[in-house]
Amino acid sequence: MQLGQIQSDAYDLVYTSNGVHVWINDLNAMYQNISRVLKTGGRYIMFDIHPFMRPLSSNTEQLIAVKPYDATGPFGEPPTYKWRIQDLTNALALSGLTHGGNVCRGRGILGR
C-alpha cells in the first residue's frame, strides 16, 4: 500500500503498531500522509516500545533479563532504519497532527 495513493480525509482512525518505524525510510512523508488521510477530528494511535524492553521477561514482579539486548532483533536482510525519539517527535510535529489530550499509560492519541 502506498499512502500517497489513498484519498485525503478518508479515515477516522489510523493505527501503527510495534516496530513499524524500522521499515520507514521517510518519517516526514509517513506522518504528513497520515495527517492527510485522516478526517477532521480523526485520530492517529501509535503503539511502540523501546528496544530496551525486549530482553526483559513479562514478569511484573521482578526485573529479569531473559536474553541479551543484541539478540532481540530485528534480524535478516530487510532495511532497518534506526530513528531516535527526537526524529519521531519532529516528524509528528511537522505533520500537522495535534495532541488530542488523551494519554493512557504512555500511549498518546493524536488528532487532526
ZAKOL-932273 format. One record per residue: residue number from 0; residue in one letter; x, y, z of N, C-alpha, C in turn. Coordinates in steps of 0.1 Angstrom, whole numbers, always signed. Example, Ala and Ser with C-alpha at 12.3 -4.5 7.8 and 13.67 -1.06 7.14 Angstrom:
2
> 0	A	+132	-57	+78	+123	-45	+78	+132	-33	+78
> 1	S	+128	-22	+71	+137	-11	+71	+129	+0	+79
//
This chain:
112
> 0	M	+8	-12	+0	+0	+0	+0	+9	+12	+0
> 1	Q	+6	+22	-8	+13	+35	-9	+4	+45	-3
> 2	L	+8	+52	+8	+0	+62	+15	-4	+73	+5
> 3	G	+5	+76	-4	+2	+87	-14	-9	+85	-23
> 4	Q	-13	+72	-24	-24	+68	-33	-38	+68	-26
> 5	I	-38	+70	-13	-50	+70	-5	-57	+83	-6
> 6	Q	-70	+83	-7	-78	+96	-8	-76	+104	+5
> 7	S	-75	+117	+4	-74	+126	+16	-87	+126	+23
> 8	D	-86	+129	+36	-98	+130	+45	-107	+118	+44
> 9	A	-101	+106	+44	-108	+93	+42	-110	+85	+55
> 10	Y	-102	+87	+65	-103	+78	+76	-105	+85	+90
> 11	D	-113	+78	+98	-115	+83	+112	-103	+79	+121
> 12	L	-96	+68	+118	-86	+63	+126	-75	+57	+118
> 13	V	-62	+60	+122	-50	+54	+116	-43	+49	+128
> 14	Y	-38	+36	+127	-31	+30	+138	-18	+24	+133
> 15	T	-7	+26	+140	+6	+19	+136	+10	+11	+149
> 16	S	+16	+0	+146	+19	-10	+157	+34	-11	+160
> 17	N	+37	-18	+170	+51	-20	+174	+60	-24	+163
> 18	G	+71	-17	+162	+81	-20	+152	+80	-14	+138
> 19	V	+69	-6	+135	+67	-1	+122	+78	+8	+117
> 20	H	+84	+16	+127	+93	+26	+123	+106	+21	+117
> 21	V	+110	+9	+120	+123	+3	+114	+121	+1	+99
> 22	W	+109	+1	+94	+107	-2	+80	+105	+11	+72
> 23	I	+104	+23	+79	+101	+35	+72	+113	+43	+69
> 24	N	+115	+47	+57	+127	+54	+53	+125	+70	+53
> 25	D	+113	+74	+54	+110	+89	+54	+99	+91	+64
> 26	L	+102	+94	+76	+92	+97	+87	+84	+109	+83
> 27	N	+90	+120	+78	+82	+131	+75	+71	+128	+65
> 28	A	+74	+121	+54	+64	+117	+45	+53	+108	+51
> 29	M	+57	+99	+59	+47	+90	+66	+37	+98	+74
> 30	Y	+42	+106	+83	+33	+114	+92	+25	+124	+84
> 31	Q	+31	+130	+74	+23	+140	+66	+12	+133	+59
> 32	N	+14	+121	+54	+4	+113	+47	-7	+108	+58
> 33	I	-2	+104	+69	-12	+101	+80	-21	+112	+83
> 34	S	-15	+124	+85	-23	+136	+87	-33	+139	+76
> 35	R	-28	+137	+63	-36	+140	+51	-48	+131	+50
> 36	V	-46	+118	+53	-57	+108	+51	-67	+108	+62
> 37	L	-64	+114	+74	-73	+115	+85	-84	+125	+82
> 38	K	-96	+122	+85	-107	+132	+85	-105	+142	+96
> 39	T	-111	+154	+95	-110	+163	+106	-117	+157	+118
> 40	G	-110	+158	+129	-114	+151	+141	-110	+136	+142
> 41	G	-103	+131	+132	-99	+117	+132	-87	+116	+141
> 42	R	-84	+104	+144	-73	+100	+154	-63	+91	+148
> 43	Y	-50	+94	+153	-39	+85	+150	-34	+80	+163
> 44	I	-33	+66	+163	-28	+59	+175	-15	+52	+171
> 45	M	-5	+54	+179	+8	+47	+177	+11	+39	+189
> 46	F	+14	+27	+187	+19	+18	+198	+34	+14	+194
> 47	D	+43	+16	+203	+56	+11	+201	+63	+10	+215
> 48	I	+73	+2	+215	+81	+0	+228	+95	+3	+225
> 49	H	+102	+8	+235	+117	+10	+233	+124	-4	+233
> 50	P	+134	-5	+224	+140	-18	+223	+146	-23	+236
> 51	F	+149	-14	+246	+154	-18	+259	+145	-28	+265
> 52	M	+132	-28	+263	+123	-37	+269	+123	-51	+263
> 53	R	+128	-53	+252	+127	-66	+245	+134	-77	+252
> 54	P	+146	-74	+259	+153	-85	+265	+146	-90	+279
> 55	L	+137	-82	+283	+131	-85	+297	+119	-94	+296
> 56	S	+117	-101	+307	+106	-110	+308	+93	-102	+310
> 57	S	+82	-108	+309	+69	-101	+311	+65	-102	+326
> 58	N	+73	-107	+334	+71	-108	+349	+71	-94	+354
> 59	T	+60	-90	+360	+59	-76	+365	+63	-75	+380
> 60	E	+66	-86	+386	+71	-86	+400	+86	-84	+401
> 61	Q	+93	-89	+391	+108	-88	+391	+113	-84	+378
> 62	L	+124	-76	+378	+131	-73	+365	+140	-84	+362
> 63	I	+137	-92	+351	+145	-103	+347	+149	-102	+333
> 64	A	+162	-102	+330	+166	-103	+316	+166	-118	+311
> 65	V	+159	-120	+300	+157	-134	+295	+166	-137	+283
> 66	K	+172	-126	+277	+181	-127	+266	+189	-115	+264
> 67	P	+201	-116	+258	+209	-104	+256	+202	-93	+247
> 68	Y	+205	-81	+250	+199	-70	+242	+202	-72	+227
> 69	D	+214	-76	+223	+217	-77	+209	+211	-89	+202
> 70	A	+204	-97	+210	+197	-109	+205	+182	-106	+203
> 71	T	+178	-94	+203	+163	-91	+203	+159	-87	+189
> 72	G	+168	-85	+179	+164	-82	+166	+161	-67	+163
> 73	P	+156	-64	+152	+153	-72	+141	+165	-78	+134
> 74	F	+163	-89	+127	+173	-97	+121	+170	-98	+106
> 75	G	+180	-103	+98	+178	-105	+84	+182	-94	+76
> 76	E	+178	-95	+63	+182	-85	+53	+173	-73	+51
> 77	P	+161	-73	+57	+152	-62	+54	+158	-49	+59
> 78	P	+155	-38	+53	+160	-25	+57	+156	-22	+72
> 79	T	+165	-17	+80	+161	-13	+93	+166	+1	+96
> 80	Y	+157	+10	+97	+161	+24	+100	+161	+26	+115
> 81	K	+171	+32	+120	+173	+34	+134	+169	+49	+137
> 82	W	+157	+52	+141	+152	+65	+144	+154	+68	+159
> 83	R	+157	+80	+162	+158	+85	+176	+144	+90	+179
> 84	I	+141	+91	+192	+128	+97	+197	+126	+111	+191
> 85	Q	+137	+119	+191	+136	+133	+185	+132	+132	+170
> 86	D	+136	+122	+163	+133	+121	+149	+117	+119	+148
> 87	L	+112	+110	+156	+98	+108	+156	+90	+120	+160
> 88	T	+95	+126	+171	+88	+138	+176	+88	+150	+166
> 89	N	+99	+152	+159	+100	+163	+149	+91	+160	+137
> 90	A	+91	+147	+133	+82	+144	+121	+67	+145	+125
> 91	L	+64	+141	+137	+50	+143	+142	+46	+157	+142
> 92	A	+55	+166	+148	+52	+180	+150	+51	+187	+136
> 93	L	+59	+183	+126	+58	+189	+113	+46	+185	+105
> 94	S	+40	+174	+109	+29	+168	+101	+16	+175	+101
> 95	G	+14	+183	+112	+1	+189	+113	-8	+181	+123
> 96	L	-4	+170	+128	-11	+163	+138	-10	+170	+151
> 97	T	-21	+170	+159	-20	+177	+172	-24	+167	+183
> 98	H	-19	+170	+195	-22	+161	+206	-37	+163	+210
> 99	G	-44	+152	+211	-58	+153	+214	-61	+154	+229
> 100	G	-51	+153	+237	-53	+154	+252	-56	+141	+258
> 101	N	-57	+130	+251	-60	+117	+257	-47	+109	+257
> 102	V	-41	+107	+269	-30	+98	+270	-33	+88	+281
> 103	C	-30	+75	+277	-33	+64	+286	-20	+56	+288
> 104	R	-14	+56	+300	-3	+48	+303	+8	+50	+292
> 105	G	+11	+62	+288	+22	+64	+279	+18	+63	+264
> 106	R	+6	+59	+262	+2	+58	+248	-6	+71	+244
> 107	G	+0	+78	+235	-7	+91	+231	-17	+89	+219
> 108	I	-27	+97	+219	-36	+98	+208	-35	+111	+202
> 109	L	-32	+112	+189	-30	+124	+182	-42	+126	+172
> 110	G	-46	+138	+170	-57	+140	+161	-54	+151	+151
> 111	R	-64	+153	+142	-62	+162	+131	-72	+173	+133
//
